[in-house]
Amino acid sequence: MSHIVTVQDAVTAFADWIEPTDAELDAIEQEIPVILADVDLLDAQIITLDRIPTELDHQRLRRARRRALAARVALANRTASAALPGGAA
């Protein structure tokens, strides 16, 4: 008879006392606009899955794509300017 046992590392990797660091929380907070824009884009795409997209659907998709791209550009610019010494971009 073989016994089923858990691997200790796998169990403790998800323990309650392991929380994100302040740096990880700051990184997540910086990425929130990108995440929300991506969610909006997915919502617009999901709406068009079960029907033929109308002109309004196409406009909604274009708008959502532009917002997602703008959020990514803003994040990249913020990250790049923070990485440069003296804040010069």
C-alpha positions as CSV (number, residue, x, y, z in Angstrom):
1,M,0.0,0.0,0.0
2,S,1.4,3.4,-1.0
3,H,0.7,6.4,1.2
4,I,-0.2,9.8,-0.2
5,V,1.9,12.5,1.3
6,T,2.3,16.2,0.6
7,V,5.5,17.9,-0.3
8,Q,6.3,20.4,2.5
9,D,7.5,23.1,0.1
10,A,4.3,23.0,-1.9
11,V,2.2,23.2,1.3
12,T,4.2,26.1,2.9
13,A,4.4,28.1,-0.3
14,F,0.8,29.0,0.1
15,A,0.8,29.5,3.9
16,D,-1.3,32.4,5.3
17,W,1.8,34.1,6.8
18,I,3.4,34.6,3.4
19,E,2.3,38.0,2.2
20,P,3.5,40.2,-0.7
21,T,6.3,42.7,0.2
22,D,5.8,46.4,0.0
23,A,7.7,46.5,-3.2
24,E,5.4,43.9,-4.8
25,L,2.3,45.8,-3.6
26,D,3.8,49.0,-5.1
27,A,4.4,47.2,-8.4
28,I,0.8,45.9,-8.4
29,E,-0.5,49.4,-7.7
30,Q,1.5,50.8,-10.6
31,E,0.0,48.2,-12.9
32,I,-3.7,48.6,-11.8
33,P,-4.6,51.0,-14.8
34,V,-3.2,48.4,-17.2
35,I,-5.1,45.6,-15.6
36,L,-8.3,47.5,-15.6
37,A,-7.9,48.5,-19.3
38,D,-7.2,44.9,-20.2
39,V,-10.4,43.8,-18.3
40,D,-12.4,46.4,-20.3
41,L,-10.9,45.1,-23.5
42,L,-11.8,41.5,-22.6
43,D,-15.3,42.6,-21.7
44,A,-15.7,44.2,-25.1
45,Q,-14.3,41.0,-26.8
46,I,-16.6,38.7,-24.8
47,I,-19.6,40.8,-25.8
48,T,-18.9,40.0,-29.5
49,L,-18.3,36.3,-29.1
50,D,-21.8,35.0,-29.7
51,R,-23.0,37.5,-32.3
52,I,-22.0,39.3,-35.4
53,P,-20.3,42.5,-34.2
54,T,-22.2,45.7,-35.0
55,E,-20.6,49.1,-35.8
56,L,-21.0,50.0,-32.1
57,D,-19.2,46.8,-31.1
58,H,-16.3,47.7,-33.4
59,Q,-16.1,51.2,-31.9
60,R,-16.2,49.7,-28.4
61,L,-13.4,47.3,-29.3
62,R,-11.3,50.1,-30.9
63,R,-11.8,52.3,-27.8
64,A,-10.9,49.5,-25.4
65,R,-7.7,48.7,-27.5
66,R,-6.7,52.3,-27.5
67,R,-7.2,52.6,-23.7
68,A,-5.2,49.4,-23.1
69,L,-2.4,50.6,-25.3
70,A,-2.4,54.0,-23.7
71,A,-2.2,52.4,-20.2
72,R,0.7,50.2,-21.2
73,V,2.6,53.2,-22.8
74,A,2.0,55.2,-19.6
75,L,3.3,52.4,-17.4
76,A,6.3,51.9,-19.7
77,N,7.1,55.6,-19.6
78,R,6.7,55.8,-15.9
79,T,9.0,52.7,-15.4
80,A,11.6,54.1,-17.9
81,S,11.7,57.5,-16.3
82,A,12.0,56.0,-12.8
83,A,14.9,53.9,-13.9
84,L,16.9,56.8,-15.3
85,P,19.1,58.8,-12.9
86,G,17.9,62.3,-12.3
87,G,14.5,61.5,-13.7
88,A,15.6,62.5,-17.3
89,A,13.7,60.7,-20.0
